[in-house]
Amino acid sequence: MSERTGKCTNYTTCTVAYRNQPIAVAGEFVCPECGVPLQEIGGAKRPGLPAKTWAIIGSVGALVLILALVFTLSRDGDEGATTKNPPPAEDTTPTPLSTPAPVVTPQPPAPATPAPVATLPPPTPLPVTPPDPPEPEEAQPAVPTPPVSVETMDAEFGTKDIVNVREAVIERIRLIPSLTEAARRTLEDRVGQAKKMGKLITVPFDPAKSVLSPAGLEQLIVATASPEVTKLRRDLAVVFVVLGFADKRGDEKANLQVSQARADATAKALREKCKFTNIMHSVGMGGSDYFEKSDLAKNRVAEVWAVLP
C-alpha cells in the first residue's frame, strides 16, 4: 500500500497540527495522534470545515493550551508554598501610629540691618600758609646800578693777552653748575681751538631782578652799535655766548634761576632790539663772588662773549 502525506487540522488538541508538521501514513489516512482525518498535501482536499473556521478553532485551541499551562504552573506554586513553613501569625495588637516629624521649611535669612554709620561733619580745612618763596640775592640798600660797559676785544693767538683771556674763559666754564665733567672738558677743548675770543659787553642788574631796566636796555643798544661789535655781529661765523651771574647771598637754587633769567633776557634783547642774527647761547652760572667778594653789585651781571672758531 502506497504512503500518503498529509497535515492534521485539529489545532485544538493536537500538537502535531499545532506544529503544522507533514505526516506520512501508509494505512488509514488519519492523524496518528488525535485520529482526525488528514488533509492531503499536494492532492485533492477532503471535504470538511472551511479554512477560516479551522483558523479560528486553532487560535482558540492555542489560547486554551496557554491558559491550562498557566493554571498548572500557578497551582504547583501554591502547593509548594503550602509545604513550606507557614509565615508567623501576624500580631493583632494594634501598633500606635508614629507621629511623623514636622517638616520644617527653612526660612530665608532676614536681611541684615546695616549698623547706623555715624556721619561726621567734614573736617574744617586748616589754613595753609604757602611757604615763602626762596629769596634770591637778599635785598640790598638802593644803590645806583652801574652802566653797561663795552670792552675792546683784541685777544688773538700770538698776542700777549691770550693766556689771560683763556684763563678767564676756563674759570667761567668751571663755574657752570650743570655741566658734567665730560662736557666741561669738551668746552675747554673748544676754547683752546678758538682763533679769537673775548668779552665784549657787561650788563649790570639790580638786586633780585632779571629784567633789563629801560636805561640798561638803551645803554645796551648804544654799546652794540659800536664799530667793533657791529663788525663782529655781521660775521655769521662768530658765536655769541651770554653768561648770567648772581651774587652768593640767598638761596642757591633761586640764584641759579635768576642767573639764567638774566642771561636769557640779555640774549633776547640782543636778538630783538640789537638785531643780532648769529648763533647765540645763554648760560646761567648761578650765585658767584668771582668778580668781587666785597662788592656784590659786580656779581649781578650778564656778560656777552664773542668766539670766532
C-alpha positions, 0 to 999 in steps of 0.5 A: 500500500502506497504512503500518503502525506498529509497535515492534521487540522485539529489545532485544538488538541493536537500538537502535531497540527499545532506544529503544522508538521507533514505526516506520512501514513501508509494505512488509514489516512488519519492523524496518528495522534488525535485520529482526525482525518488528514488533509492531503498535501499536494492532492485533492482536499477532503471535504470538511470545515472551511479554512477560516473556521479551522483558523479560528478553532486553532487560535482558540485551541492555542489560547486554551493550551496557554491558559491550562499551562498557566493554571498548572504552573500557578497551582504547583506554586501554591502547593509548594508554598503550602509545604513550606513553613507557614509565615508567623501569625501576624500580631493583632495588637494594634501598633500606635501610629508614629507621629511623623516629624514636622517638616520644617521649611527653612526660612530665608535669612532676614536681611541684615540691618546695616549698623547706623554709620555715624556721619561726621561733619567734614573736617574744617580745612586748616589754613595753609600758609604757602611757604615763602618763596626762596629769596634770591640775592637778599635785598640790598640798600638802593644803590645806583646800578652801574652802566653797561660797559663795552670792552675792546676785544683784541685777544688773538693767538700770538698776542700777549693777552691770550693766556689771560683771556683763556684763563678767564674763559676756563674759570667761567666754564668751571663755574657752570653748575650743570655741566658734567665733567665730560662736557666741561672738558669738551668746552675747554677743548673748544676754547683752546681751538678758538682763533679769537675770543673775548668779552665784549659787553657787561650788563649790570642788574639790580638786586633780585631782578632779571629784567633789563631796566629801560636805561640798561636796555638803551645803554645796551643798544648804544654799546652794540652799535659800536664799530667793533661789535657791529663788525663782529655781529655781521660775521655769521661765523662768530658765536655769541655766548651770554653768561648770567651771574648772581651774587652768593647771598640767598638761596642757591637754587633761586640764584641759579634761576635768576642767573639764567633769567638774566642771561636769557633776557640779555640774549633776547634783547640782543636778538630783538632790539640789537638785531643780532642774527648769529648763533647765540647761547645763554648760560646761567652760572648761578650765585658767584663772588668771582668778580668781587667778594666785597662788592656784590653789585659786580656779581649781578651781571650778564656778560656777552662773549664773542668766539670766532672758531 
